[in-house]
């Protein structure tokens, strides 16, 4: 769910009910740095950093980013280093620590299960992110937005304290030429690497073909799948075949995009169904076709414990009550090239009628594309950066059309927007599934918020199923 929406507070709340709480692993280095710069008001970032097991790293992070009392509102955030093929030690340490912090806090104070969700399209931080999450004892690693065949083997290597490698996609790489990201746990830990629990790996897929590929050709054990339909929030898998758009400009999905659940069942691995399953009766429906349970994202995204700015939540509730909330599947917004769900809200990047076009900028860099320069070195470009810069780096002009700065937009959504000048800030970009239109149904009479426990009570307590609910039946995305 974006960046920092499914944060440690939400994951902890879900896990404490006996379900699987999952934190978003997107842009955690930048999020930790910004939480510290606003003063870490509840002290939780510093609390978790005190438990970081490698000496000296937490002190360096605090010295670099923590501002007692917090920065002034109009003062820009100090930027973190950009993700890269060969990152510097400061970025690597910040990434490991940020993932440790998020998982540590999500797991603290209960015995429930916690997972972390990564995007295959965001490759540069993957190795230090996974290691940081494993240092904190994460139970599950989930990954979609691509074909993450290498990740199960990475988890195996880290569990044994071994160096792991990850092949990086480089535009323009020559035949036989490979670019590889490497992480050495022993080197990072300044001595002997720890032996860590190997978390289960769940692949997020939109087709039986992809599930079969992951099950048979991954570098290690795949422990299950999330079968995600096109109504789910965030990035969606593109439709199979040539891209066609409907009258409103959204991708058209057809019969070829319906997942063959029989082929999924034949793999003999547990699977969860996702995409518009956050409603009464959907759990029973999923169980009836052999699923282990359901994944729910949108209903949790707007609950009290999520990281979304409270003002945005109230906007969503008001428009949902009035039947005016719309989610647009934008085929162009994300620099990844994947369709991306965007909630149409006033005062956000989706508000093209009333909000001036943003000034293009790429200063977080999580969705940058790596490309091979003529001299064999690696360059970086993003279709959402200034058009002249992108074209100068060899990108095609048409690839910049309609692109939004997803990185900055998502971080602004959780109340950490970059200050551009006095009282001018990055605008939010809110992503959610199609069920966002109906989230007001979770509000009890006379209340203006609902909790994660309220969602789970509704989904489990009122789901008419012959199967007794068990832990992990409901996953929170």
C-alpha positions as CSV (number, residue, x, y, z in Angstrom):
1,X,0.0,0.0,0.0
2,X,2.1,2.8,-1.3
3,X,5.0,4.0,0.9
4,X,4.5,4.1,4.7
5,X,0.7,3.5,4.5
6,X,0.9,0.0,5.6
7,X,3.4,1.0,8.4
8,X,4.5,-0.7,11.6
9,X,1.4,0.6,13.5
10,X,-1.0,-0.9,11.1
11,X,0.9,-4.2,10.7
12,X,1.2,-4.5,14.5
13,X,-2.6,-3.9,14.9
14,X,-3.4,-6.6,12.4
15,X,-0.9,-9.1,13.8
16,X,-2.3,-8.7,17.3
17,X,-5.6,-10.0,16.1
18,X,-4.1,-13.2,14.9
19,X,-3.9,-12.3,11.2
20,X,-0.8,-11.6,9.1
21,X,0.2,-7.9,9.3
22,X,2.4,-6.7,6.5
23,X,4.5,-3.6,6.3
24,X,5.3,-1.8,3.1
25,X,9.0,-2.0,2.3
26,X,8.9,0.8,-0.2
27,X,11.2,3.8,0.3
28,X,11.8,3.1,4.0
29,X,15.2,4.7,4.1
30,X,13.7,8.1,3.0
31,X,10.7,7.6,5.4
32,X,12.9,6.9,8.4
33,X,15.1,9.9,7.6
34,X,12.0,12.2,7.4
35,X,10.4,10.8,10.5
36,X,13.6,11.7,12.4
37,X,13.7,15.2,10.8
38,X,10.2,16.0,12.1
39,X,11.5,15.1,15.6
40,X,10.3,11.5,16.0
41,X,7.5,12.9,18.2
42,X,6.5,9.5,19.8
43,X,10.2,8.4,20.1
44,X,9.5,5.1,18.4
45,X,12.2,5.5,15.7
46,X,14.8,6.1,18.3
47,X,13.5,3.3,20.5
48,X,13.8,0.8,17.6
49,X,17.3,2.1,16.6
50,X,18.5,1.5,20.1
51,X,17.9,-2.2,19.4
52,X,19.8,-2.2,16.1
53,X,22.4,-4.9,16.5
54,X,25.4,-3.5,14.6
55,X,27.2,-0.9,16.7
56,X,27.7,2.6,15.5
57,X,25.1,2.6,12.7
58,X,22.2,3.9,14.7
59,X,24.3,6.7,16.2
60,X,25.4,7.8,12.7
61,X,21.8,7.9,11.4
62,X,20.7,9.9,14.3
63,X,23.6,12.4,13.9
64,X,22.7,12.7,10.2
65,X,18.9,13.1,10.4
66,X,17.5,13.5,13.9
67,X,16.3,17.1,14.7
68,X,15.1,17.5,18.3
69,X,11.7,19.2,18.3
70,X,11.5,18.8,14.5
71,X,12.4,21.0,11.6
72,X,10.2,24.0,10.8
73,X,7.4,23.3,8.4
74,X,8.8,25.3,5.5
75,X,12.4,23.9,5.8
76,X,13.0,21.3,3.2
77,X,13.9,17.8,4.3
78,X,17.5,16.8,4.0
79,X,17.6,14.3,1.1
80,X,18.8,10.7,1.5
81,X,21.3,9.3,-1.1
82,X,19.7,7.9,-4.2
83,X,19.4,4.2,-4.7
84,X,22.0,2.9,-7.2
85,X,23.7,-0.2,-8.5
86,X,26.8,0.4,-6.3
87,X,25.4,2.4,-3.3
88,X,27.6,4.1,-0.8
89,X,27.9,2.8,2.8
90,X,25.6,5.5,4.2
91,X,22.7,4.6,2.0
92,X,23.2,0.8,2.6
93,X,23.3,1.3,6.4
94,X,20.2,3.6,6.3
95,X,18.3,1.0,4.2
96,X,19.2,-1.9,6.5
97,X,18.3,0.1,9.6
98,X,15.0,1.4,8.2
99,X,13.8,-2.0,7.3
100,X,14.9,-3.3,10.7
101,X,13.1,-0.5,12.5
102,X,9.8,-1.0,10.6
103,X,9.7,-4.8,11.2
104,X,11.0,-4.5,14.8
105,X,8.2,-2.1,15.8
106,X,5.6,-4.2,14.0
107,X,6.6,-7.3,15.9
108,X,7.0,-5.7,19.3
109,X,4.7,-6.6,22.1
110,X,2.9,-9.6,20.7
111,X,3.5,-13.1,19.2
112,X,1.7,-12.6,15.9
113,X,3.2,-12.9,12.4
114,X,4.6,-10.0,10.4
115,X,5.5,-9.8,6.8
116,X,7.2,-7.2,4.5
117,X,6.2,-6.4,0.9
118,X,8.8,-5.4,-1.7
119,X,8.4,-4.5,-5.4
120,X,10.5,-6.4,-7.9
121,X,10.6,-3.2,-10.0
122,X,12.5,-1.5,-7.2
123,X,15.7,-3.5,-7.4
124,X,18.5,-1.4,-6.0
125,X,17.5,-1.5,-2.3
126,X,16.2,-5.1,-2.3
127,X,19.2,-6.8,-0.8
128,X,19.9,-4.5,2.1
129,X,16.1,-4.2,2.7
130,X,15.6,-7.9,2.9
131,X,18.6,-8.3,5.2
132,X,17.4,-5.5,7.5
133,X,13.9,-7.1,7.7
134,X,15.5,-10.5,8.5
135,X,17.6,-9.0,11.2
136,X,14.4,-8.0,12.9
137,X,12.9,-11.5,12.5
138,X,10.4,-10.9,9.7
139,X,8.1,-14.0,9.2
140,X,7.2,-13.5,5.5
141,X,8.6,-11.7,2.5
142,X,6.2,-10.8,-0.3
143,X,7.1,-9.5,-3.7
144,X,5.2,-8.7,-6.9
145,X,5.4,-6.2,-9.8
146,X,7.7,-8.5,-11.8
147,X,9.1,-12.0,-11.7
148,X,11.1,-12.3,-8.5
149,X,12.7,-15.7,-9.1
150,X,15.9,-14.8,-7.4
151,X,14.5,-13.7,-4.1
152,X,13.8,-17.1,-2.5
153,X,17.5,-17.9,-2.9
154,X,18.5,-14.5,-1.5
155,X,16.6,-15.4,1.7
156,X,18.3,-18.7,1.8
157,X,21.8,-17.1,1.6
158,X,21.0,-14.4,4.2
159,X,19.6,-17.0,6.6
160,X,23.0,-18.8,6.5
161,X,25.0,-15.5,6.8
162,X,26.2,-15.8,3.1
163,X,26.7,-13.1,0.5
164,X,23.8,-12.8,-1.9
165,X,23.7,-11.4,-5.5
166,X,20.8,-10.0,-7.5
167,X,20.9,-9.4,-11.2
168,X,19.8,-5.9,-12.0
169,X,17.8,-5.0,-15.2
170,X,19.9,-2.5,-17.2
171,X,18.5,-0.9,-20.3
172,X,20.9,-1.4,-23.2
173,X,22.9,-4.2,-21.6
174,X,25.0,-6.0,-24.2
175,X,24.5,-9.7,-24.9
176,X,26.1,-11.7,-22.2
177,X,26.7,-8.6,-20.1
178,X,25.4,-8.8,-16.5
179,X,25.0,-6.1,-13.9
180,X,24.8,-7.4,-10.3
181,X,24.0,-6.0,-6.9
182,X,25.8,-7.7,-4.0
183,X,25.4,-7.7,-0.3
184,X,27.8,-9.3,2.1
185,X,26.3,-9.8,5.6
186,X,29.7,-10.4,7.3
187,X,31.2,-7.3,5.8
188,X,28.2,-5.2,6.8
189,X,28.2,-6.7,10.4
190,X,32.0,-6.0,10.6
191,X,32.8,-9.5,11.4
192,X,30.9,-12.8,11.5
193,X,27.4,-12.7,10.0
194,X,24.5,-13.8,12.1
195,X,22.4,-16.9,11.4
196,X,18.9,-15.7,10.7
197,X,15.4,-17.2,10.4
198,X,14.5,-17.7,6.8
199,X,11.1,-16.1,6.2
200,X,8.6,-17.7,4.0
201,X,8.3,-16.2,0.5
202,X,5.0,-15.4,-1.1
203,X,5.0,-14.3,-4.7
204,X,2.3,-11.8,-5.8
205,X,1.0,-12.9,-9.2
206,X,-1.8,-12.1,-11.7
207,X,-1.6,-15.3,-13.7
208,X,-1.2,-19.0,-13.3
209,X,1.7,-18.9,-15.8
210,X,3.6,-16.6,-13.5
211,X,2.8,-18.7,-10.5
212,X,4.0,-21.9,-12.3
213,X,7.2,-20.1,-13.3
214,X,8.0,-19.0,-9.8
215,X,7.2,-22.4,-8.3
216,X,9.4,-24.3,-10.8
217,X,12.2,-21.9,-11.7
218,X,12.9,-19.8,-8.6
219,X,16.3,-20.0,-6.9
220,X,14.8,-21.3,-3.7
221,X,11.6,-22.4,-2.1
222,X,8.4,-20.5,-2.9
223,X,6.0,-20.9,0.0
224,X,2.8,-19.6,-1.5
225,X,1.1,-17.0,-3.7
226,X,-1.0,-13.9,-3.6
227,X,-3.4,-14.0,-6.6
228,X,-4.1,-10.3,-7.2
229,X,-6.8,-9.1,-9.6
230,X,-6.8,-5.8,-11.5
231,X,-9.2,-4.1,-9.0
232,X,-6.4,-4.1,-6.3
233,X,-4.7,-0.9,-5.4
234,X,-1.2,0.2,-6.3
235,X,0.5,-1.3,-9.4
236,X,-1.6,-3.7,-11.5
237,X,-0.2,-6.3,-13.9
238,X,-0.8,-5.0,-17.5
239,X,-3.6,-6.8,-19.5
240,X,-2.4,-9.7,-21.5
241,X,-2.0,-8.9,-25.2
242,X,-1.9,-5.5,-26.9
243,X,-2.9,-2.6,-24.5
244,X,-6.4,-1.3,-25.2
245,X,-8.1,1.6,-23.3
246,X,-11.7,2.1,-22.6
247,X,-13.5,5.4,-23.2
248,X,-12.2,6.8,-19.9
249,X,-8.6,5.9,-20.8
250,X,-8.2,2.9,-18.5
251,X,-6.7,-0.4,-19.5
252,X,-9.2,-3.0,-20.7
253,X,-9.0,-6.4,-19.0
254,X,-10.6,-9.5,-20.5
255,X,-11.1,-13.2,-20.3
256,X,-7.4,-13.8,-20.8
257,X,-6.7,-11.9,-17.5
258,X,-8.8,-14.2,-15.4
259,X,-6.5,-16.4,-13.3
260,X,-6.9,-20.2,-13.8
261,X,-7.3,-21.2,-10.2
262,X,-7.3,-24.9,-11.0
263,X,-3.7,-24.6,-12.3
264,X,-2.9,-22.7,-9.1
265,X,-4.4,-25.4,-6.9
266,X,-2.4,-28.1,-8.8
267,X,0.9,-26.5,-7.5
268,X,0.0,-27.7,-4.0
269,X,1.0,-24.4,-2.4
270,X,-1.3,-22.1,-0.3
271,X,-2.7,-19.0,-2.0
272,X,-4.6,-16.0,-1.0
273,X,-7.0,-14.0,-3.2
274,X,-6.7,-10.3,-3.5
275,X,-8.5,-7.4,-5.2
276,X,-11.9,-6.3,-3.9
277,X,-12.0,-9.0,-1.2
278,X,-12.5,-6.6,1.7
279,X,-16.2,-7.2,2.0
280,X,-18.5,-9.5,3.9
281,X,-18.8,-12.9,2.3
282,X,-15.6,-12.7,0.3
283,X,-13.6,-14.8,2.7
284,X,-16.1,-17.6,2.4
285,X,-16.0,-17.2,-1.3
286,X,-12.2,-17.5,-1.3
287,X,-12.2,-20.5,1.0
288,X,-14.8,-22.3,-1.2
289,X,-12.4,-22.3,-4.2
290,X,-9.4,-23.6,-2.2
291,X,-7.7,-20.4,-1.1
292,X,-6.0,-20.2,2.3
293,X,-7.6,-16.8,2.8
294,X,-7.7,-13.3,1.5
295,X,-5.5,-10.3,1.2
296,X,-7.1,-7.0,2.1
297,X,-5.5,-3.6,1.4
298,X,-7.9,-0.8,0.7
299,X,-10.1,-1.3,3.8
300,X,-7.0,-1.2,6.0
301,X,-5.5,1.8,4.1
302,X,-8.0,4.2,5.5
303,X,-8.3,2.8,9.0
304,X,-7.1,4.7,12.1
305,X,-3.8,2.9,12.3
306,X,-2.6,3.4,8.7
307,X,0.0,6.0,7.7
308,X,-2.3,8.1,5.4
309,X,-2.6,11.7,6.4
310,X,-5.8,12.0,8.5
311,X,-7.1,14.9,6.3
312,X,-6.9,12.6,3.3
313,X,-8.9,9.9,5.1
314,X,-11.6,12.3,5.9
315,X,-11.8,13.5,2.3
316,X,-12.1,9.8,1.2
317,X,-14.9,9.1,3.8
318,X,-16.9,12.2,2.7
319,X,-16.7,11.4,-1.0
320,X,-17.4,7.7,-0.3
321,X,-20.6,8.6,1.7
322,X,-21.7,10.8,-1.2
323,X,-21.0,8.1,-3.8
324,X,-18.5,10.4,-5.6
325,X,-15.2,8.7,-4.9
326,X,-13.5,7.3,-8.0
327,X,-10.4,5.3,-8.5
328,X,-8.7,5.6,-11.9
329,X,-6.5,2.9,-13.4
330,X,-3.8,5.2,-14.9
331,X,-1.8,3.5,-17.7
332,X,0.8,6.2,-17.7
333,X,1.3,7.7,-14.2
334,X,3.9,5.2,-12.9
335,X,7.4,5.3,-14.2
336,X,7.4,1.5,-14.0
337,X,5.1,1.3,-17.0
338,X,2.6,-0.7,-15.0
339,X,-1.0,0.5,-14.7
340,X,-1.4,2.3,-11.4
341,X,-4.5,2.9,-9.3
342,X,-5.0,6.6,-8.5
343,X,-7.7,7.9,-6.1
344,X,-9.2,11.0,-7.7
345,X,-9.1,13.6,-4.9
346,X,-9.0,17.4,-4.8
347,X,-5.6,18.8,-3.9
348,X,-3.6,15.8,-5.0
349,X,-1.6,15.1,-8.1
350,X,-4.8,13.6,-9.6
351,X,-6.5,17.0,-9.4
352,X,-5.5,18.1,-12.9
353,X,-8.3,20.7,-13.2
354,X,-7.5,22.7,-10.1
355,X,-3.8,21.9,-9.4
356,X,-1.1,23.4,-11.6
357,X,1.1,20.9,-13.3
358,X,4.0,20.0,-11.0
359,X,7.5,20.9,-11.7
360,X,9.3,17.7,-12.7
361,X,11.9,16.5,-10.3
362,X,13.6,13.2,-9.4
363,X,15.2,13.5,-6.0
364,X,14.2,10.2,-4.2
365,X,15.0,8.0,-7.2
366,X,13.3,4.7,-6.2
367,X,11.7,4.2,-9.6
368,X,14.6,5.4,-11.7
369,X,15.6,3.2,-14.6
370,X,19.3,2.1,-14.9
371,X,20.8,2.2,-18.4
372,X,24.1,1.3,-19.9
373,X,26.2,4.3,-21.1
374,X,28.4,4.1,-24.1
375,X,31.4,3.6,-22.0
376,X,29.9,0.6,-20.2
377,X,29.1,2.5,-17.0
378,X,25.6,2.8,-15.5
379,X,23.4,5.8,-15.8
380,X,20.0,6.6,-14.3
381,X,16.9,8.2,-15.6
382,X,13.3,8.5,-14.7
383,X,10.4,9.2,-17.1
384,X,9.0,11.5,-14.5
385,X,12.1,13.7,-14.3
386,X,12.6,16.9,-16.3
387,X,11.9,16.0,-19.9
388,X,15.1,17.5,-21.3
389,X,17.2,15.6,-18.8
390,X,15.5,12.3,-19.6
391,X,15.9,12.7,-23.4
392,X,19.5,13.9,-22.9
393,X,20.2,10.6,-21.2
394,X,18.8,8.6,-24.1
395,X,15.2,8.2,-23.1
396,X,12.4,8.6,-25.6
397,X,10.2,11.7,-25.4
398,X,7.0,9.7,-25.6
399,X,8.0,7.8,-22.5
400,X,7.6,11.0,-20.4
401,X,4.0,11.6,-21.3
402,X,1.6,11.5,-18.4
403,X,4.3,10.3,-15.9
404,X,4.0,11.4,-12.2
405,X,6.6,11.5,-9.5
406,X,5.2,8.5,-7.7
407,X,8.0,8.5,-5.1
408,X,7.4,12.0,-3.8
409,X,3.6,11.7,-4.2
410,X,3.4,8.6,-2.1
411,X,5.6,10.0,0.7
412,X,3.5,13.2,0.7
413,X,0.4,11.0,1.2
414,X,1.7,10.0,4.7
415,X,2.2,13.5,5.8
416,X,5.9,13.9,4.9
417,X,5.9,16.1,1.8
418,X,9.0,17.9,0.7
419,X,8.8,21.7,1.1
420,X,9.4,23.4,-2.2
421,X,9.2,27.0,-0.9
422,X,7.3,28.8,1.7
423,X,3.9,27.0,2.1
424,X,4.4,25.1,-1.1
425,X,4.8,21.3,-0.7
426,X,4.8,18.2,-2.8
427,X,1.3,17.0,-3.5
428,X,0.0,13.6,-2.4
429,X,-0.6,10.8,-4.8
430,X,-3.2,8.4,-3.2
431,X,-3.4,4.8,-4.4
432,X,-6.1,2.4,-3.4
433,X,-8.2,-0.4,-5.0
434,X,-11.6,0.0,-6.5
435,X,-13.2,-0.8,-3.2
436,X,-12.1,2.7,-1.9
437,X,-15.4,3.9,-3.3
438,X,-17.2,2.0,-0.5
439,X,-14.9,2.4,2.5
440,X,-17.5,4.6,4.4
441,X,-19.3,1.3,5.1
442,X,-16.7,0.5,7.8
443,X,-17.7,3.6,9.7
444,X,-20.1,2.9,12.6
445,X,-22.9,5.4,13.2
446,X,-21.7,8.6,14.8
447,X,-18.0,7.8,14.2
448,X,-15.5,9.4,11.8
449,X,-12.9,6.6,11.9
450,X,-12.6,2.9,12.2
451,X,-9.9,0.5,13.4
452,X,-8.0,-2.4,11.8
453,X,-9.8,-4.6,14.4
454,X,-13.2,-3.3,13.1
455,X,-12.3,-4.4,9.6
456,X,-11.2,-7.9,10.8
457,X,-14.3,-8.3,13.0
458,X,-16.4,-7.6,10.0
459,X,-14.6,-9.9,7.6
460,X,-14.3,-12.8,10.0
461,X,-17.2,-12.4,12.3
462,X,-19.8,-12.0,9.6
463,X,-18.4,-14.2,6.9
464,X,-20.7,-17.1,6.5
465,X,-18.3,-20.0,6.1
466,X,-18.4,-23.6,7.2
467,X,-14.7,-23.3,8.0
468,X,-13.7,-22.0,11.4
469,X,-11.5,-18.9,10.9
470,X,-7.8,-19.6,11.6
471,X,-4.8,-17.3,11.9
472,X,-3.5,-15.9,8.6
473,X,-6.9,-16.2,6.9
474,X,-6.9,-12.5,6.5
475,X,-3.7,-10.8,5.2
476,X,-3.3,-7.1,5.3
477,X,-1.5,-5.9,2.3
